[in-house]
Amino acid sequence: MDAALIPLLPLLVVGGTALLVIVLDLLPPRDRKGHLGVVALAGVVMALLVSLGLWGREGRAFRGMVVLDNFALFLDVVICYAAALVLLLSTDYLRRNDGERGEYYILVLLSTLGMVLMAAAADLIVIFLALELMSLSLYVLAGFFRGRLAAAEASMKYFLLGAFATGFFIYGIALIYGATGSTALDRIAAATRAGTRDPLLLVGLGLLLVGFGFKISSVPFHMWVPDVYEGAPTSVTAFIATGSKAAGFAALLRVLLSTFKVSQPDWTVLLWVVAVLTMTVGNVVAIAQSNLKRMLAYSSVAHVGYMLIGVVAGGALGAGSVLFYLLVYTFTTAGAFGVILLLERGRREAVDLDDYAGLAGRHPVLALTLALFLLSLIGMPPTAGFAGKFYLFGAAVRSGYIWLAVIAVLNSAVAAYYYLRVVVYMYMRDTEGLPTGPAPSFAGRLALAIALWGIFQLGLLPAPVLDLAQAAVAPLLR
Amino acid sequence: MVPESYYTALSAILFTIGVVGVLVRRNPLVIFMSIELMLNAANLALVAFGHRFGAADAQVLAFFVMTVAAAEVAVGLAIIVTIFRLRRRLSVDELSIMRW
């Protein structure tokens, strides 16, 4: 194989699988598409293994526009885990909702391709194209159940606000180009180091941050999150919550840490405020939710706030703990949405808090699984959520952001209330004669088992993975 | 010849009109047109800056932006048509079956 293609291997595997699924979709059988899910899953697992196999290698392709480094590879692993869990959960879910069409798997693979490309992009043009590839696929996936008004509404809101954010993003790129004469991240970094204090550059960075803010759903750009998470098919919600956030943070970290290192004092102050607002608004509003999908949506906003703490703290520990937390968050959130998805009865999703009353009596295993994921979201030892928060808050303290860590810990205490409320409903309320749902499919149980393995593996033995995460951010900090 | 700063000023004005349009208009189609205005403002700025630096990469990026805008139109109109089929009316104020 041509050595020039090696940096592109993870991209080629995901993209090639997407093309393969497009072709297979045209072949019989026409009425069953479950096999496409298996092919898509095989491709994603293959990309995961390729990324693990390439660990430690460095390379560039397309004249430096796409890079292969440990940072990109670590995020490839996170994104591929997210995509694999979502695909495992999807097949049976689509069949039960009469939504079994080949386009679903194609779109999931294409948005995965966009995410993987975003993690590897070293040029603002490529970041923009990857962001759009990911987003356009997700807009369609959000409205995949065409006959449902809630899905169409979610899709519309996601699309309009996402396209609005794209406008800010591309205008920011234009201004940065105007200030530095290049869109390549390393040439922009060289221009900033040379002392360009063009106001255009800072305005451009600000607009870029607005665009990123929408994609990672930080306050004040979080308005779309609850509606989209509620209206979209649950499997797609899980993908938006995990994969697209990981990709957004990937590009954000690369742009801020490696390219705009010189302006760090400027953006640190801004992100400090955004982090505090994001976690506080997310947690406070989540308390008022009685719909579990909406509650998890606001909780995901709060978790973005926690991760921004790591970006503010900076350095190998701060940025490394963001990557670690992204992996933790992927397992935990995909698992929690997975339980919601599997509990669905008929065509009605079990999303109201009352649907969970006495769940421990009807579905003891699923209730216990959901309780464990919620404990990980709270940050209880020995789950992964505890290790992730410990590293993030520890990084903040070590960088001297004591108050930020204090606010974050207080926020975590508030968050415990609404997560535990679900556990109380499941274990301490009587069953109100609700019928038990269908037994979860094998793929669904496998997805939950992988997510559970993830939160205990990362919770009991976090240090090796944190070392990998810190090694992954090293290329950015050079 | 028209100075380059005129172009960038015009692009800033167009961008602002686009942002205001998104925020105040209620019809999804008009909001969508305002977003297109924002993208084209960015294109104008890119082309003007590219002319200043005498480089082709910004002009190429402008083509990419147009392509992406076309893809967005395709997806966006499809979503709008889906909503219209279900609802027979079109205003973002009515997209409110989900609240809080």
Interface residues (C-beta under 8 A of the other chain):
Chain A: I125 F128 L129 E132 L136 Y139 V140 G143 R146 G147 L149 A150 A152 E153 A154 S155 M156 K157 F159 L160 A163 F164 T166 G167 F168 I170 Y171 I173 A174 L175 Y177 G178 G181 S182 T183 P226 D227 E230 G231 A288 Q289 R294
Chain B: T8 S11 F15 G18 V19 V22 P28 I31 F32 I35 M38 L39 A41 A42 N43 A45 L46 A48 F49 G50 R52 F53 A55 D57 A58 V60 L61 F64 V65 V68 A71 E72 V75 G76 A78 I79 I80 T82 I83 L86 R87 V92 L95 I97 M98 W100
